[in-house]
Every structure is written in C-alpha cells, then in structure tokens.
Amino acid sequence: MLLGIGAVHAQSVEEVDRRQAALIEAWEKTPLTIRRALFIDGEPRGFGLYKERGSTEFRPARRSSSMPSRSAMAGKTSAKAVFRNWVSSSIS
C-alpha cells in the first residue's frame, strides 16, 4: 500500500476528458508564438540538444539562370537538344 506519499486525488474518466477538452480549447485560442528562433550547425540530437550557429550570414547563392543562354543555344540545331542539355546541366 502506498500511504504517506501525500494527497492523491482520484479522477474519473469523465473528469480527465473534461479537463483535456478545456486544455484543447485554450490551446486553440492561444496564438502560435516563437519565443526564440536561431540557426544551428548540423542536425539536432534531440530537444534542446543542438550547437548554435556562430553567425547568421550565409555563403551567397550560386547564380543560376532559368533559361539557357543564347550562347549555349547557338551551336544547337533543335530546341529539344537545347532543353535536354539545360535540364541535365541543372540537375548536376
């Protein structure tokens, strides 16, 4: 028997359901906020287990074009060949 542990309050299933419904209602009314956002190095190993990134600056992105240049198209004889080369260069 577990006596002397302190007051233990037994709850009915209905009471647990009522309290859970109240919690969900309060949660839905609360706006989502992010108190602290940061960049990390690598993958987190768990909640709160991460290495904070030393800087918020990143390497500039590579310049990529959405279409092949005219010089790339100059030697090609068909639009299919230009498109095929453009797609394969975009993937690699």
N, C-alpha and C positions, 0 to 999 in steps of 0.2 A: 504494500500500500504506500502511496506517496502522500504522506502527511507532513506538514511543516514547510512545504515549498512556497506557501503564500496562497493568497486567494485565487482559486481557479474558477473562472466563470464559464459555465457550460452554455453553449449557444445551440439553438435549434437550426435545422437546415433552412427553415424559413427566414430566420434572423440573418444567417450568412448570406442568403440570396438577396434580402432586402438591403443589407449593407453593401454588397457588391454592386447592386443596381444604383445605389446612391453614389458610389465611387465612380462608376462609368458615366453617370450623368454629370458629375462635377468635372471629370476629365474632358468630356465633350465640350463643356462650356469654357474651359481654360484655353487661352491662345497658346499655340506652339511657340516656344521661345528657345533660342540657343544662347546660353549664357556665355560660352567661350568657344570660339572656333579657331582652330590652328592647323598649320601644316605639320606633317610628321615625316620622318625619314623611315622608309621601309614599311613593312606590314606590322600592324599592332599585334601583340601576342595575347591580348585579352583586354577586358575593360580596364582602362587606365594604365595599361602596360604598353607604352609607346615611347619613342625617342622624338622629342620635339625638334623640328627642323630649325636650324640656326638662322635662316634668312627667309624672307618672303619673296625674294627675287628668283626668277627662273631664267634659263637659257632662252634666248629668242627662238621662236619657231622657225623651221625651215620654210623658205619661200616656195610655195608650190602654186602652179597655175591650174586653173580649172579646165583649160583647153590647151591643146598642143600649139606651140609657137609656129609662126609662118615658116621659119627656117627649118623646123622639123618636118613640115608638110611639103617643102619644096622638092625633095627627092622622091616622094611617094607618088605612085601612079593612081591609087584608088583611095577613096575615103575609108573603106574598110581596113586597109593596111595602116592608115594613119591612126584610126581609132584603136585597132588592135595593139599597136606599138605604144600608144598613150596609156591604155589600160595596163599593159604589162609593166610599163615603167612606173606607174602609180602604185602598183602592188609591191614592187620590190624596193 
